[in-house]
Amino acid sequence: MPTVPTARSLSQALREAASAEKAAVLARFFKTGPGQYGEGDRFLGLTVPQTRRIVRAHRGLPLAETAVLLRSPFHEERLAAVLLLVDRFERADETGQKEVFDFYLGHARFVNNWDLVDVSAPNIVGARLLTRDRAVLRELARSQSLWERRIAIVATFAFIRAGEARDTFEVAGLLLDDRHDLIHKAVGWMLREVGKRVGEDTLRDFLRENIRRLPRTSLRYAIERLPADERQRWLKA
């Protein structure tokens, strides 16, 4: 009889693959020092491919067990949790997808680093809202939580893949005065993807309208794929 996966068995598998040396490197990379965005985050020391392999062996972990991982102080356990949620969402029917969507937003405070957001927001929040009302994105964009604001903009990647830019532009507009570099980067990333997947002229229209408010980092990310001479003109604008 097959063994039923549990949060404990997944945690044990992560620890067996852990590396103290990698953990130290990751702690520096994810800015865990005092006052930095990842302050207090702890690492076991695994690569993302290692974590993904362990997650595949624990597919079907119940949501209650996934919640245990999501509340972990260890980054890789939270990463495993969001990867499990994405997998569950992609394999679920309508009822199951709503359950995952509601669970994810209800636990968004634990999706608390940029990589956790980026691997999950488009594939759960964005995917769920493709054919539904998207007002929740405006709520998230106005949140006091850095990570909920990042969820709002990165979730729109799902719409961009479908050839839509309107909601990306609207959420980006709400975030133009945001002070955090991680939001500037996310906004610029999504704008760049609009240019790549929806159309450069669509991107240019947004830039012309918002160039005076667009943070420098966002602008640099947004124009990365434009011709070099045009990039210089935008940077001087």
C-alpha positions in Angstrom: 0.0 0.0 0.0 1.5 3.4 -1.0 2.6 5.7 1.7 0.4 8.8 2.1 2.6 12.0 1.8 2.8 14.3 4.8 4.3 17.6 5.6 6.7 15.7 7.9 7.9 13.3 5.2 8.4 16.2 2.8 10.3 18.2 5.4 12.5 15.2 6.1 13.3 14.7 2.4 14.3 18.4 2.2 16.6 18.1 5.2 18.3 15.0 3.8 19.2 17.0 0.7 20.2 20.2 2.5 23.6 21.9 2.5 24.7 24.3 5.1 27.1 25.9 2.6 24.3 26.5 0.1 22.1 27.8 2.9 24.6 30.5 3.7 24.8 31.6 0.0 21.0 31.7 -0.3 20.6 33.7 2.9 22.9 36.4 1.4 21.2 36.2 -2.0 17.7 36.7 -0.6 18.7 39.6 1.6 18.0 38.2 5.0 20.0 40.8 7.0 18.5 43.3 9.4 16.3 45.8 7.6 16.4 43.9 4.3 13.3 42.6 2.6 14.0 39.0 3.6 15.0 39.7 7.2 14.6 36.6 9.3 14.1 34.1 6.5 16.0 30.9 7.0 17.3 28.4 4.5 18.0 24.7 4.5 20.3 24.9 1.4 18.7 23.3 -1.6 18.5 24.3 -5.2 15.1 24.9 -6.8 15.5 21.7 -9.0 16.1 19.7 -5.9 13.0 21.1 -4.2 10.9 20.4 -7.3 12.0 16.8 -7.4 11.0 16.3 -3.8 7.7 18.1 -4.4 6.9 15.7 -7.3 7.3 12.8 -4.9 4.7 14.4 -2.6 2.0 15.3 -5.0 -1.5 15.2 -3.6 -0.4 16.5 -0.1 -3.6 17.6 1.6 -4.2 21.3 2.0 -4.0 21.0 5.8 -0.5 19.5 5.4 0.5 22.1 2.8 -0.5 24.8 5.3 2.0 23.4 7.8 4.7 23.8 5.2 3.6 27.3 4.3 3.9 28.4 7.9 7.5 27.1 8.1 10.3 29.5 8.9 12.4 27.7 6.3 12.2 29.1 2.8 12.4 25.8 0.9 9.5 24.4 2.8 7.4 27.4 1.8 8.6 27.1 -1.7 7.6 23.4 -1.7 4.1 24.5 -0.4 3.5 27.0 -3.2 4.8 24.5 -5.8 2.3 21.9 -4.4 -0.5 24.5 -4.7 0.3 25.3 -8.3 0.4 21.6 -9.1 -2.9 21.0 -7.3 -4.5 24.0 -9.1 -3.4 22.8 -12.5 -4.9 19.3 -12.0 -8.1 20.4 -10.3 -11.6 20.9 -11.5 -13.5 24.1 -11.1 -14.4 23.5 -7.4 -10.8 22.4 -6.7 -9.3 25.4 -8.4 -11.5 27.8 -6.4 -10.4 26.0 -3.2 -6.8 26.5 -4.0 -7.3 30.1 -5.1 -9.1 30.9 -1.8 -6.5 29.0 0.2 -3.6 30.9 -1.5 -5.0 34.3 -0.9 -6.0 33.4 2.6 -2.4 32.4 3.3 -0.7 35.2 1.2 1.2 36.5 4.2 3.3 33.3 4.1 4.1 33.8 0.3 6.7 36.2 1.5 9.6 36.4 -0.8 9.8 37.4 -4.5 10.5 33.9 -5.8 7.6 32.4 -4.0 5.3 35.0 -5.5 6.7 34.7 -9.0 6.4 30.9 -9.2 2.8 30.9 -8.0 0.9 34.2 -8.6 0.5 33.9 -12.4 -0.3 30.2 -12.2 -2.9 30.4 -9.4 -4.3 34.0 -9.1 -3.8 35.0 -12.7 -5.0 31.7 -14.1 -8.1 31.8 -11.9 -9.0 35.3 -12.9 -8.5 34.9 -16.7 -12.3 34.6 -17.2 -13.4 36.3 -14.0 -13.7 39.7 -12.3 -10.3 41.0 -11.4 -11.2 43.5 -8.7 -9.2 41.6 -6.1 -6.0 42.6 -7.9 -6.7 46.3 -7.2 -7.2 45.4 -3.5 -3.9 43.5 -3.5 -2.1 46.4 -5.2 -3.3 48.8 -2.4 -2.2 46.4 0.3 0.3 47.4 3.0 2.0 44.1 2.3 4.9 44.2 -0.1 4.3 40.6 -1.2 0.6 41.1 -1.8 1.4 44.1 -4.0 3.9 42.0 -5.9 1.2 39.2 -6.3 -1.1 41.8 -7.8 1.3 42.8 -10.6 2.9 39.4 -11.3 -0.5 37.7 -11.4 -1.2 39.7 -14.6 1.5 37.6 -16.4 -1.3 35.1 -17.1 -3.3 37.8 -18.9 -0.2 39.0 -20.9 0.3 35.4 -22.0 -3.3 35.5 -23.3 -2.6 38.7 -25.2 -4.1 41.2 -22.8 -2.4 44.3 -21.4 -5.2 46.3 -19.9 -5.1 44.9 -16.3 -1.3 44.9 -16.3 -1.4 48.6 -17.1 -4.1 49.4 -14.5 -2.3 47.5 -11.7 1.1 49.0 -12.8 -0.6 52.5 -12.6 -1.6 51.8 -9.0 2.0 50.9 -8.2 3.9 53.7 -9.9 4.4 55.6 -6.7 5.4 52.5 -4.7 8.8 53.0 -3.0 10.0 49.4 -3.0 12.6 48.2 -5.5 11.0 44.8 -5.7 7.8 46.4 -6.9 9.7 48.6 -9.4 11.4 45.5 -10.8 8.1 43.5 -11.0 6.3 46.4 -12.8 9.1 46.7 -15.3 9.2 43.0 -15.9 5.5 42.8 -16.6 5.8 45.9 -18.9 8.6 44.2 -20.8 6.5 41.1 -21.2 3.7 43.3 -22.6 6.1 44.6 -25.2 7.3 41.1 -26.0 4.0 39.3 -26.1 1.2 41.8 -26.8 3.1 44.4 -28.8 5.8 47.1 -28.6 3.5 49.8 -29.7 1.1 48.9 -26.8 4.1 49.2 -24.4 5.1 52.6 -26.0 1.6 54.0 -25.4 1.9 53.2 -21.7 5.4 54.6 -21.5 4.4 57.9 -23.2 1.5 58.3 -20.8 3.4 57.5 -17.6 7.0 58.3 -18.3 7.2 61.1 -15.7 6.0 58.8 -12.9 7.7 55.6 -13.9 10.5 54.6 -11.5 13.9 54.5 -13.2 14.3 50.7 -12.4 10.8 50.0 -13.9 11.7 51.9 -17.0 15.0 50.1 -17.5 13.3 46.7 -17.2 10.4 47.7 -19.5 12.6 48.8 -22.4 15.2 46.1 -22.3 14.0 44.5 -25.6 13.6 47.8 -27.5 16.3 49.0 -30.0 19.4 50.5 -28.3 18.8 54.0 -29.7 15.2 54.0 -28.6 16.2 52.9 -25.1 18.5 55.9 -24.8 15.7 58.2 -25.9 13.4 56.8 -23.2 16.0 57.1 -20.5 16.6 60.8 -21.4 12.9 61.5 -21.5 
